[in-house]
């Protein structure tokens, strides 16, 4: 009765749009992998090395999205997008610099760039403003128990999960990865290993399960499990590395036994959570969302095999840090009892920021006032229907020289089309454009921009309108640009020694 009275008050205040008296609230588990590429699971038949039986098991329970996109080819911007329901164009986090000491709450135009660069890039915000109504706060205010587990990388106190609506935060670590190793002994300040050689993902799933069982008063819960895996450092359980060494195909582009072992441990953690949810008998009342914050890392070289890339996103072009499909297209599964058909698939275009809106509306929680959101409610797609949206936007006004990198850019995906605007990358300060028909060219091998100027103009108008609507900081021509120092052949090529 006490909980019902609280929820009734929240409904009357506008926090909750519909009374929980009409429908029982559902638990929500949001699992965000780190740097797990579209081709790094068995969901899309693009790997013969990595074993992900628990991710496949999850897919058998819900809907797999073939065209799910992160909000950025880098981690922190996507994380901020899920928390706020906004794209980086609006919230201002464009690069993962949230572990640095400087507190910046809004993006701003860079004051300078190399004379070889045509445009001034945008400097990122380094924290998520605690005045924003993050999803943690919204769920907490609606009476949910809220817990964050794993990576954060959006700022130390007073910008930690505890200030963004989460009751607990384990391991309360703000760095970009798990430190020097996945396998204990670790260097975390707030937790120590339970036994020698403990894997951090085993521990995080164990902590998440313990919290799930400790949630008191019969409250619904919102679990935010942001995995450390499979970001660097590149190490794993030795027995798994040895297992995968026996399974390497020299002809494959995916041939790191270490990375395969890391994916294996990620999958084990998913399985542990799923086992516990089923054991407790709450599977029919628990939404589970699994996705990744950006594409797979292809720019880091590992010592094994004479210096091989961490992974390959083939057939996608590029990877983490790149505006190509390999940098932003990610694996995604949604299990929503009562909505999703077990084992179904969707070809609708969705983006990480959509989950903010979808989770809140799906639980009858009204979207906050005076907080514009970019994410839409994707529940129709969970039921096999079409979504009413013109497109999604990816804003990456940065310079990160990795394989397949582009200068400061922004893209729109609309139907089968993808248009990327390279800010002031053309002649005489004009923008440069790359247009692809992804239904026939998923590898982005043929730029159709010159052949289809009307299509370019239509999609570019969408980009321009969105930039104005969000008030985004827009790259401008570099006043110190020197044409003699510009090398067009260097674009997309990782500099030597990096």
Secondary structure by P-SEA (a helix, b strand, c coil): caaaaaaaaaaaacccccccccbbbbbbbbbbbcccccccccccccccccccaaaaaaaaabbbbccccccccccaaaaaaaacccccccccccccccccccccccccccccccccccbbbbbbbcccccccccaaaaaaaaccbbbbcccccccccccccccccccccccccccccccccccccccccccccccccccaaaaaaaaaaaaaaacccbbbbbbbcccccccccccccaaaaaaaaaccccccccccaaaaaaaaaaaaaaaaaaaaaaaacccccbbbbbbbccccccccccccccccccccccccccccccccccccbbbbbbbbccccccccccccccccaaaaaaaaaaacccccccccccccccccccccccccccbbbbbbccccccccccccbbbbbcccbbbbbccccccccbbbbbbbccccccccccccccccaaaaaaaaaaaaaaaaaacccccccccccccccccccccccccccc
